[in-house]
Structures are given as C-alpha cells and as structure tokens.
Amino acid sequence: MTKQEAVDLCFLWHGGGGSATYQFASNGGELENRLHQQRLLKEIYENIAWSRDFEGKLDEVNDPEKDIPQLEALVEYVKALPVDDNDSSVA
C-alpha cells in the first residue's frame, strides 16, 4: 500500500473531523505520535468489524469482500510506520 492509498482509504472511512482516520488523512499520511497510531488502528479495526457485520445492499461504497482486505492492508501499513516514542503529546 502506498501512502496515497492509505490517505485515500482513511478519507473514505473516517468517523468525522475529530477521528484519528481523518487526522491521519488530513496530515498527508503522517502520524502525530504513538497515541495517534493506537487510536488510528482502533478505528480501522472497528471499520473491519463493521464491514464483517454488514448486511445491507452491496454497492461501490459497501462491499465487504473488497473493503476488508483493503482495511487489513491499511492495518499493516500503519503498524509499519515509524513513530516517535518520545512524543507524549495527545493526538
């Protein structure tokens, strides 16, 4: 996954302006700190769970067979990002 793909996916799946996914996308795919990474991963895992439970009509926006692998790839991408462990500020 490229940085741009990660940013695009976070813009698609964000939970609003205060969400970690929106913050990540708005920052061009940069993490603020370890807390931001943890919040981001939590939100992505929640989106995966939502997709697994999806029972609505499949369309170009809601397609778990497509969405879940993309979100799982995003998890791996975020886990591999460098994080400043010395930054204790709140994200």
C-alpha angles and dihedrals in degrees: 000000000000125000090250092052089051091049092048092049092050091051088053095048104034120130097219138295095308096050124110091234091056091046091051092049093045090051091057094253097311124135119226096208144314092293091055090051091051093048090047093052091047091054093047091050089050090052090050090051091048090051092050090053095044112128101166132103115304114237140141090291101041113042113133093190088062100030101051096056090046092050092046089052088050090054091055091046093051093045090055095051117109114251130194102236090189093062107094097171117125118257 
